[in-house]
């Protein structure tokens, strides 16, 4: 019997180690591969962790090769949401950070969306990238909301956009 190819991706080590139901005495079958939907959800969760972690180093202090000590975004509280130059700086920082710490995404780009009326304290963007699914690179887009008062970043699943009003 020949193995067949499936559109799936290997589950990350830490996701395999998580006990989804600690009160359950008998362990479930090991979780080894993600479906496409599970992979996208896993990436969105990891992006939220990454973009909500602040790195105290400035861009000039960073080594060329980033390590776990460089995990997260540098503090961007000094940037102005209304400044196109500052938004471009933040977009480059987000792209660089994702490319360094989320290896499942390739060709990452940030596109700023117009700020909705009455939501001046919120930046809206799209994280565009390609995910590796088996031997294929498939485009994906994650809506991103950044709240300028708290610095919180919310990464939404691609189909959750309508429910975030």
CNS distance restraints for C-alpha pairs under 8 A (distance, minus, plus):
assign (resid   6 and name CA) (resid 134 and name CA) 7.47 0.50 0.50
assign (resid   7 and name CA) (resid  35 and name CA) 6.81 0.50 0.50
assign (resid   7 and name CA) (resid  36 and name CA) 6.75 0.50 0.50
assign (resid   7 and name CA) (resid 133 and name CA) 5.95 0.50 0.50
assign (resid   7 and name CA) (resid 134 and name CA) 6.01 0.50 0.50
assign (resid   8 and name CA) (resid  33 and name CA) 6.15 0.50 0.50
assign (resid   8 and name CA) (resid  34 and name CA) 5.39 0.50 0.50
assign (resid   8 and name CA) (resid  35 and name CA) 4.82 0.50 0.50
assign (resid   8 and name CA) (resid  36 and name CA) 5.86 0.50 0.50
assign (resid   8 and name CA) (resid  39 and name CA) 7.81 0.50 0.50
assign (resid   8 and name CA) (resid 133 and name CA) 5.85 0.50 0.50
assign (resid   8 and name CA) (resid 134 and name CA) 6.18 0.50 0.50
assign (resid   9 and name CA) (resid  33 and name CA) 5.39 0.50 0.50
assign (resid   9 and name CA) (resid  34 and name CA) 5.18 0.50 0.50
assign (resid   9 and name CA) (resid  35 and name CA) 6.82 0.50 0.50
assign (resid   9 and name CA) (resid  36 and name CA) 7.50 0.50 0.50
assign (resid   9 and name CA) (resid  39 and name CA) 6.85 0.50 0.50
assign (resid   9 and name CA) (resid 132 and name CA) 7.80 0.50 0.50
assign (resid   9 and name CA) (resid 133 and name CA) 5.86 0.50 0.50
assign (resid   9 and name CA) (resid 134 and name CA) 6.29 0.50 0.50
assign (resid  10 and name CA) (resid  32 and name CA) 6.02 0.50 0.50
assign (resid  10 and name CA) (resid  33 and name CA) 4.46 0.50 0.50
assign (resid  10 and name CA) (resid  34 and name CA) 6.14 0.50 0.50
assign (resid  11 and name CA) (resid  15 and name CA) 6.48 0.50 0.50
assign (resid  11 and name CA) (resid  16 and name CA) 6.51 0.50 0.50
assign (resid  11 and name CA) (resid  31 and name CA) 7.12 0.50 0.50
assign (resid  11 and name CA) (resid  32 and name CA) 5.32 0.50 0.50
assign (resid  11 and name CA) (resid  33 and name CA) 5.02 0.50 0.50
assign (resid  11 and name CA) (resid  34 and name CA) 5.88 0.50 0.50
assign (resid  12 and name CA) (resid  16 and name CA) 6.35 0.50 0.50
assign (resid  13 and name CA) (resid  17 and name CA) 6.37 0.50 0.50
assign (resid  14 and name CA) (resid  18 and name CA) 6.41 0.50 0.50
assign (resid  16 and name CA) (resid  30 and name CA) 7.35 0.50 0.50
assign (resid  16 and name CA) (resid  31 and name CA) 5.96 0.50 0.50
assign (resid  16 and name CA) (resid  32 and name CA) 7.03 0.50 0.50
assign (resid  34 and name CA) (resid  38 and name CA) 5.24 0.50 0.50
assign (resid  34 and name CA) (resid  39 and name CA) 5.33 0.50 0.50
assign (resid  35 and name CA) (resid  39 and name CA) 6.05 0.50 0.50
assign (resid  36 and name CA) (resid  40 and name CA) 6.26 0.50 0.50
assign (resid  36 and name CA) (resid 133 and name CA) 7.46 0.50 0.50
assign (resid  37 and name CA) (resid  41 and name CA) 6.26 0.50 0.50
assign (resid  38 and name CA) (resid  42 and name CA) 6.06 0.50 0.50
assign (resid  39 and name CA) (resid  43 and name CA) 6.17 0.50 0.50
assign (resid  40 and name CA) (resid  44 and name CA) 6.18 0.50 0.50
assign (resid  40 and name CA) (resid 157 and name CA) 7.40 0.50 0.50
assign (resid  41 and name CA) (resid  45 and name CA) 6.22 0.50 0.50
assign (resid  41 and name CA) (resid 157 and name CA) 6.57 0.50 0.50
assign (resid  42 and name CA) (resid  46 and name CA) 6.23 0.50 0.50
assign (resid  43 and name CA) (resid  47 and name CA) 6.02 0.50 0.50
assign (resid  43 and name CA) (resid 102 and name CA) 7.84 0.50 0.50
assign (resid  43 and name CA) (resid 104 and name CA) 7.73 0.50 0.50
assign (resid  44 and name CA) (resid  48 and name CA) 6.23 0.50 0.50
assign (resid  44 and name CA) (resid 142 and name CA) 7.26 0.50 0.50
assign (resid  44 and name CA) (resid 155 and name CA) 5.89 0.50 0.50
assign (resid  44 and name CA) (resid 156 and name CA) 6.68 0.50 0.50
assign (resid  44 and name CA) (resid 157 and name CA) 6.46 0.50 0.50
assign (resid  45 and name CA) (resid  49 and name CA) 6.45 0.50 0.50
assign (resid  45 and name CA) (resid 155 and name CA) 7.42 0.50 0.50
assign (resid  46 and name CA) (resid  50 and name CA) 6.13 0.50 0.50
assign (resid  46 and name CA) (resid 102 and name CA) 7.72 0.50 0.50
assign (resid  47 and name CA) (resid  51 and name CA) 5.95 0.50 0.50
assign (resid  47 and name CA) (resid  98 and name CA) 7.37 0.50 0.50
assign (resid  47 and name CA) (resid 102 and name CA) 7.53 0.50 0.50
assign (resid  47 and name CA) (resid 155 and name CA) 6.76 0.50 0.50
assign (resid  48 and name CA) (resid  52 and name CA) 6.00 0.50 0.50
assign (resid  48 and name CA) (resid 153 and name CA) 6.49 0.50 0.50
assign (resid  48 and name CA) (resid 154 and name CA) 6.07 0.50 0.50
assign (resid  48 and name CA) (resid 155 and name CA) 5.48 0.50 0.50
assign (resid  49 and name CA) (resid  53 and name CA) 6.35 0.50 0.50
assign (resid  50 and name CA) (resid  71 and name CA) 7.10 0.50 0.50
assign (resid  50 and name CA) (resid  72 and name CA) 5.10 0.50 0.50
assign (resid  50 and name CA) (resid  73 and name CA) 7.33 0.50 0.50
assign (resid  50 and name CA) (resid  98 and name CA) 7.71 0.50 0.50
assign (resid  50 and name CA) (resid 101 and name CA) 7.80 0.50 0.50
assign (resid  51 and name CA) (resid  72 and name CA) 5.93 0.50 0.50
assign (resid  51 and name CA) (resid  73 and name CA) 5.96 0.50 0.50
assign (resid  51 and name CA) (resid  94 and name CA) 7.52 0.50 0.50
assign (resid  51 and name CA) (resid 153 and name CA) 6.12 0.50 0.50
assign (resid  52 and name CA) (resid  72 and name CA) 7.07 0.50 0.50
assign (resid  52 and name CA) (resid  73 and name CA) 7.46 0.50 0.50
assign (resid  52 and name CA) (resid 151 and name CA) 7.70 0.50 0.50
assign (resid  52 and name CA) (resid 152 and name CA) 6.02 0.50 0.50
assign (resid  52 and name CA) (resid 153 and name CA) 5.83 0.50 0.50
assign (resid  53 and name CA) (resid  71 and name CA) 7.29 0.50 0.50
assign (resid  53 and name CA) (resid  72 and name CA) 4.62 0.50 0.50
assign (resid  53 and name CA) (resid  73 and name CA) 6.20 0.50 0.50
assign (resid  54 and name CA) (resid  71 and name CA) 7.78 0.50 0.50
assign (resid  54 and name CA) (resid  72 and name CA) 5.12 0.50 0.50
assign (resid  54 and name CA) (resid  73 and name CA) 4.97 0.50 0.50
assign (resid  54 and name CA) (resid  74 and name CA) 5.41 0.50 0.50
assign (resid  54 and name CA) (resid  75 and name CA) 5.86 0.50 0.50
assign (resid  55 and name CA) (resid  70 and name CA) 6.11 0.50 0.50
assign (resid  55 and name CA) (resid  71 and name CA) 6.31 0.50 0.50
assign (resid  55 and name CA) (resid  72 and name CA) 5.19 0.50 0.50
assign (resid  55 and name CA) (resid  73 and name CA) 5.37 0.50 0.50
assign (resid  55 and name CA) (resid  74 and name CA) 4.58 0.50 0.50
assign (resid  55 and name CA) (resid  75 and name CA) 6.66 0.50 0.50
assign (resid  56 and name CA) (resid  74 and name CA) 5.95 0.50 0.50
assign (resid  56 and name CA) (resid  75 and name CA) 6.76 0.50 0.50
assign (resid  57 and name CA) (resid  61 and name CA) 5.90 0.50 0.50
assign (resid  57 and name CA) (resid  62 and name CA) 6.48 0.50 0.50
assign (resid  57 and name CA) (resid  70 and name CA) 7.37 0.50 0.50
assign (resid  57 and name CA) (resid  74 and name CA) 6.41 0.50 0.50
assign (resid  58 and name CA) (resid  62 and name CA) 6.58 0.50 0.50
assign (resid  58 and name CA) (resid  74 and name CA) 6.37 0.50 0.50
assign (resid  59 and name CA) (resid  74 and name CA) 7.60 0.50 0.50
assign (resid  62 and name CA) (resid  66 and name CA) 7.18 0.50 0.50
assign (resid  62 and name CA) (resid  70 and name CA) 7.38 0.50 0.50
assign (resid  66 and name CA) (resid  70 and name CA) 5.81 0.50 0.50
assign (resid  66 and name CA) (resid  71 and name CA) 7.91 0.50 0.50
assign (resid  66 and name CA) (resid 100 and name CA) 6.82 0.50 0.50
assign (resid  67 and name CA) (resid  71 and name CA) 6.99 0.50 0.50
assign (resid  71 and name CA) (resid  97 and name CA) 7.71 0.50 0.50
assign (resid  71 and name CA) (resid 101 and name CA) 7.20 0.50 0.50
assign (resid  72 and name CA) (resid  97 and name CA) 6.66 0.50 0.50
assign (resid  73 and name CA) (resid  93 and name CA) 7.02 0.50 0.50
assign (resid  73 and name CA) (resid  94 and name CA) 6.90 0.50 0.50
assign (resid  73 and name CA) (resid  97 and name CA) 6.53 0.50 0.50
assign (resid  74 and name CA) (resid  93 and name CA) 7.87 0.50 0.50
assign (resid  76 and name CA) (resid  90 and name CA) 7.26 0.50 0.50
assign (resid  76 and name CA) (resid 151 and name CA) 7.89 0.50 0.50
assign (resid  77 and name CA) (resid 148 and name CA) 7.60 0.50 0.50
assign (resid  77 and name CA) (resid 151 and name CA) 7.18 0.50 0.50
assign (resid  79 and name CA) (resid  83 and name CA) 7.87 0.50 0.50
assign (resid  79 and name CA) (resid  86 and name CA) 5.52 0.50 0.50
assign (resid  79 and name CA) (resid  87 and name CA) 7.77 0.50 0.50
assign (resid  80 and name CA) (resid  86 and name CA) 6.01 0.50 0.50
assign (resid  80 and name CA) (resid  87 and name CA) 7.54 0.50 0.50
assign (resid  81 and name CA) (resid  86 and name CA) 6.90 0.50 0.50
assign (resid  81 and name CA) (resid  87 and name CA) 6.31 0.50 0.50
assign (resid  81 and name CA) (resid 123 and name CA) 7.04 0.50 0.50
assign (resid  81 and name CA) (resid 148 and name CA) 7.34 0.50 0.50
assign (resid  82 and name CA) (resid  86 and name CA) 7.96 0.50 0.50
assign (resid  82 and name CA) (resid  87 and name CA) 7.76 0.50 0.50
assign (resid  83 and name CA) (resid  87 and name CA) 6.22 0.50 0.50
assign (resid  84 and name CA) (resid  88 and name CA) 6.13 0.50 0.50
assign (resid  85 and name CA) (resid  89 and name CA) 6.23 0.50 0.50
assign (resid  86 and name CA) (resid  90 and name CA) 6.13 0.50 0.50
assign (resid  87 and name CA) (resid  91 and name CA) 6.03 0.50 0.50
assign (resid  88 and name CA) (resid  92 and name CA) 6.22 0.50 0.50
assign (resid  89 and name CA) (resid  93 and name CA) 6.25 0.50 0.50
assign (resid  90 and name CA) (resid  94 and name CA) 6.12 0.50 0.50
assign (resid  91 and name CA) (resid  95 and name CA) 6.13 0.50 0.50
assign (resid  91 and name CA) (resid 109 and name CA) 7.92 0.50 0.50
assign (resid  91 and name CA) (resid 110 and name CA) 5.64 0.50 0.50
assign (resid  91 and name CA) (resid 111 and name CA) 7.77 0.50 0.50
assign (resid  92 and name CA) (resid  96 and name CA) 6.04 0.50 0.50
assign (resid  92 and name CA) (resid 110 and name CA) 7.76 0.50 0.50
assign (resid  93 and name CA) (resid  97 and name CA) 6.06 0.50 0.50
assign (resid  94 and name CA) (resid  98 and name CA) 6.10 0.50 0.50
assign (resid  94 and name CA) (resid 110 and name CA) 7.60 0.50 0.50
assign (resid  95 and name CA) (resid  99 and name CA) 6.09 0.50 0.50
assign (resid  95 and name CA) (resid 108 and name CA) 5.86 0.50 0.50
assign (resid  95 and name CA) (resid 109 and name CA) 6.01 0.50 0.50
assign (resid  95 and name CA) (resid 110 and name CA) 6.65 0.50 0.50
assign (resid  96 and name CA) (resid 100 and name CA) 6.11 0.50 0.50
assign (resid  97 and name CA) (resid 101 and name CA) 6.16 0.50 0.50
assign (resid  98 and name CA) (resid 102 and name CA) 5.28 0.50 0.50
assign (resid  98 and name CA) (resid 103 and name CA) 7.99 0.50 0.50
assign (resid  98 and name CA) (resid 105 and name CA) 7.78 0.50 0.50
assign (resid  98 and name CA) (resid 108 and name CA) 7.37 0.50 0.50
assign (resid  99 and name CA) (resid 103 and name CA) 6.55 0.50 0.50
assign (resid  99 and name CA) (resid 105 and name CA) 7.01 0.50 0.50
assign (resid  99 and name CA) (resid 106 and name CA) 7.00 0.50 0.50
assign (resid  99 and name CA) (resid 108 and name CA) 6.75 0.50 0.50
assign (resid 104 and name CA) (resid 131 and name CA) 5.76 0.50 0.50
assign (resid 104 and name CA) (resid 132 and name CA) 6.24 0.50 0.50
assign (resid 105 and name CA) (resid 129 and name CA) 5.99 0.50 0.50
assign (resid 105 and name CA) (resid 130 and name CA) 5.55 0.50 0.50
assign (resid 105 and name CA) (resid 131 and name CA) 4.89 0.50 0.50
assign (resid 105 and name CA) (resid 132 and name CA) 7.10 0.50 0.50
assign (resid 106 and name CA) (resid 129 and name CA) 5.70 0.50 0.50
assign (resid 106 and name CA) (resid 130 and name CA) 5.09 0.50 0.50
assign (resid 106 and name CA) (resid 131 and name CA) 6.34 0.50 0.50
assign (resid 106 and name CA) (resid 132 and name CA) 7.93 0.50 0.50
assign (resid 107 and name CA) (resid 128 and name CA) 7.86 0.50 0.50
assign (resid 107 and name CA) (resid 129 and name CA) 5.26 0.50 0.50
assign (resid 107 and name CA) (resid 130 and name CA) 6.18 0.50 0.50
assign (resid 108 and name CA) (resid 127 and name CA) 6.88 0.50 0.50
assign (resid 108 and name CA) (resid 128 and name CA) 5.67 0.50 0.50
assign (resid 108 and name CA) (resid 129 and name CA) 4.40 0.50 0.50
assign (resid 108 and name CA) (resid 130 and name CA) 7.26 0.50 0.50
assign (resid 109 and name CA) (resid 127 and name CA) 5.88 0.50 0.50
assign (resid 109 and name CA) (resid 128 and name CA) 5.14 0.50 0.50
assign (resid 109 and name CA) (resid 129 and name CA) 6.35 0.50 0.50
assign (resid 110 and name CA) (resid 125 and name CA) 6.58 0.50 0.50
assign (resid 110 and name CA) (resid 126 and name CA) 5.69 0.50 0.50
assign (resid 110 and name CA) (resid 127 and name CA) 4.88 0.50 0.50
assign (resid 110 and name CA) (resid 128 and name CA) 6.25 0.50 0.50
assign (resid 111 and name CA) (resid 125 and name CA) 5.42 0.50 0.50
assign (resid 111 and name CA) (resid 126 and name CA) 5.18 0.50 0.50
assign (resid 111 and name CA) (resid 127 and name CA) 6.73 0.50 0.50
assign (resid 111 and name CA) (resid 128 and name CA) 7.62 0.50 0.50
assign (resid 112 and name CA) (resid 123 and name CA) 7.71 0.50 0.50
assign (resid 112 and name CA) (resid 124 and name CA) 6.05 0.50 0.50
assign (resid 112 and name CA) (resid 125 and name CA) 4.20 0.50 0.50
assign (resid 112 and name CA) (resid 126 and name CA) 6.44 0.50 0.50
assign (resid 113 and name CA) (resid 123 and name CA) 7.73 0.50 0.50
assign (resid 113 and name CA) (resid 124 and name CA) 5.22 0.50 0.50
assign (resid 113 and name CA) (resid 125 and name CA) 5.05 0.50 0.50
assign (resid 113 and name CA) (resid 126 and name CA) 7.22 0.50 0.50
assign (resid 114 and name CA) (resid 124 and name CA) 6.93 0.50 0.50
assign (resid 115 and name CA) (resid 119 and name CA) 6.55 0.50 0.50
assign (resid 115 and name CA) (resid 120 and name CA) 6.59 0.50 0.50
assign (resid 115 and name CA) (resid 122 and name CA) 7.04 0.50 0.50
assign (resid 115 and name CA) (resid 123 and name CA) 6.21 0.50 0.50
assign (resid 115 and name CA) (resid 124 and name CA) 6.28 0.50 0.50
assign (resid 116 and name CA) (resid 120 and name CA) 7.43 0.50 0.50
assign (resid 121 and name CA) (resid 147 and name CA) 5.85 0.50 0.50
assign (resid 121 and name CA) (resid 148 and name CA) 5.27 0.50 0.50
assign (resid 121 and name CA) (resid 149 and name CA) 6.40 0.50 0.50
assign (resid 122 and name CA) (resid 145 and name CA) 6.62 0.50 0.50
assign (resid 122 and name CA) (resid 146 and name CA) 5.60 0.50 0.50
assign (resid 122 and name CA) (resid 147 and name CA) 4.51 0.50 0.50
assign (resid 122 and name CA) (resid 148 and name CA) 5.81 0.50 0.50
assign (resid 123 and name CA) (resid 145 and name CA) 5.71 0.50 0.50
assign (resid 123 and name CA) (resid 146 and name CA) 5.00 0.50 0.50
assign (resid 123 and name CA) (resid 147 and name CA) 6.36 0.50 0.50
assign (resid 123 and name CA) (resid 148 and name CA) 7.20 0.50 0.50
assign (resid 124 and name CA) (resid 143 and name CA) 7.47 0.50 0.50
assign (resid 124 and name CA) (resid 144 and name CA) 5.83 0.50 0.50
assign (resid 124 and name CA) (resid 145 and name CA) 4.79 0.50 0.50
assign (resid 124 and name CA) (resid 146 and name CA) 6.52 0.50 0.50
assign (resid 125 and name CA) (resid 143 and name CA) 6.04 0.50 0.50
assign (resid 125 and name CA) (resid 144 and name CA) 5.01 0.50 0.50
assign (resid 125 and name CA) (resid 145 and name CA) 6.44 0.50 0.50
assign (resid 126 and name CA) (resid 141 and name CA) 6.35 0.50 0.50
assign (resid 126 and name CA) (resid 142 and name CA) 5.65 0.50 0.50
assign (resid 126 and name CA) (resid 143 and name CA) 4.59 0.50 0.50
assign (resid 126 and name CA) (resid 144 and name CA) 5.58 0.50 0.50
assign (resid 127 and name CA) (resid 141 and name CA) 5.45 0.50 0.50
assign (resid 127 and name CA) (resid 142 and name CA) 5.00 0.50 0.50
assign (resid 127 and name CA) (resid 143 and name CA) 6.29 0.50 0.50
assign (resid 127 and name CA) (resid 144 and name CA) 6.74 0.50 0.50
assign (resid 128 and name CA) (resid 139 and name CA) 7.40 0.50 0.50
assign (resid 128 and name CA) (resid 140 and name CA) 6.00 0.50 0.50
assign (resid 128 and name CA) (resid 141 and name CA) 4.48 0.50 0.50
assign (resid 128 and name CA) (resid 142 and name CA) 6.59 0.50 0.50
assign (resid 129 and name CA) (resid 139 and name CA) 5.81 0.50 0.50
assign (resid 129 and name CA) (resid 140 and name CA) 5.54 0.50 0.50
assign (resid 129 and name CA) (resid 141 and name CA) 6.38 0.50 0.50
assign (resid 130 and name CA) (resid 137 and name CA) 5.66 0.50 0.50
assign (resid 130 and name CA) (resid 138 and name CA) 5.13 0.50 0.50
assign (resid 130 and name CA) (resid 139 and name CA) 4.29 0.50 0.50
assign (resid 130 and name CA) (resid 140 and name CA) 5.70 0.50 0.50
assign (resid 131 and name CA) (resid 137 and name CA) 5.42 0.50 0.50
assign (resid 131 and name CA) (resid 138 and name CA) 5.32 0.50 0.50
assign (resid 131 and name CA) (resid 139 and name CA) 6.39 0.50 0.50
assign (resid 131 and name CA) (resid 140 and name CA) 6.81 0.50 0.50
assign (resid 132 and name CA) (resid 136 and name CA) 5.70 0.50 0.50
assign (resid 132 and name CA) (resid 137 and name CA) 4.62 0.50 0.50
assign (resid 132 and name CA) (resid 138 and name CA) 6.45 0.50 0.50
assign (resid 133 and name CA) (resid 137 and name CA) 6.14 0.50 0.50
assign (resid 133 and name CA) (resid 138 and name CA) 6.92 0.50 0.50
assign (resid 140 and name CA) (resid 158 and name CA) 7.89 0.50 0.50
assign (resid 141 and name CA) (resid 158 and name CA) 6.21 0.50 0.50
assign (resid 142 and name CA) (resid 155 and name CA) 6.45 0.50 0.50
assign (resid 142 and name CA) (resid 156 and name CA) 5.92 0.50 0.50
assign (resid 142 and name CA) (resid 157 and name CA) 5.92 0.50 0.50
assign (resid 142 and name CA) (resid 158 and name CA) 5.32 0.50 0.50
assign (resid 143 and name CA) (resid 155 and name CA) 6.00 0.50 0.50
assign (resid 143 and name CA) (resid 156 and name CA) 5.29 0.50 0.50
assign (resid 143 and name CA) (resid 157 and name CA) 7.01 0.50 0.50
assign (resid 143 and name CA) (resid 158 and name CA) 6.47 0.50 0.50
assign (resid 143 and name CA) (resid 161 and name CA) 6.91 0.50 0.50
assign (resid 144 and name CA) (resid 153 and name CA) 6.88 0.50 0.50
assign (resid 144 and name CA) (resid 154 and name CA) 5.71 0.50 0.50
assign (resid 144 and name CA) (resid 155 and name CA) 4.74 0.50 0.50
assign (resid 144 and name CA) (resid 156 and name CA) 6.29 0.50 0.50
assign (resid 145 and name CA) (resid 153 and name CA) 5.64 0.50 0.50
assign (resid 145 and name CA) (resid 154 and name CA) 5.08 0.50 0.50
assign (resid 145 and name CA) (resid 155 and name CA) 6.61 0.50 0.50
assign (resid 146 and name CA) (resid 151 and name CA) 6.29 0.50 0.50
assign (resid 146 and name CA) (resid 152 and name CA) 5.71 0.50 0.50
assign (resid 146 and name CA) (resid 153 and name CA) 4.45 0.50 0.50
assign (resid 146 and name CA) (resid 154 and name CA) 6.42 0.50 0.50
assign (resid 147 and name CA) (resid 151 and name CA) 5.24 0.50 0.50
assign (resid 147 and name CA) (resid 152 and name CA) 5.42 0.50 0.50
assign (resid 147 and name CA) (resid 153 and name CA) 6.57 0.50 0.50
assign (resid 148 and name CA) (resid 152 and name CA) 7.53 0.50 0.50
assign (resid 156 and name CA) (resid 160 and name CA) 6.02 0.50 0.50
assign (resid 156 and name CA) (resid 161 and name CA) 6.95 0.50 0.50
assign (resid 157 and name CA) (resid 161 and name CA) 7.40 0.50 0.50
assign (resid 160 and name CA) (resid 164 and name CA) 6.79 0.50 0.50
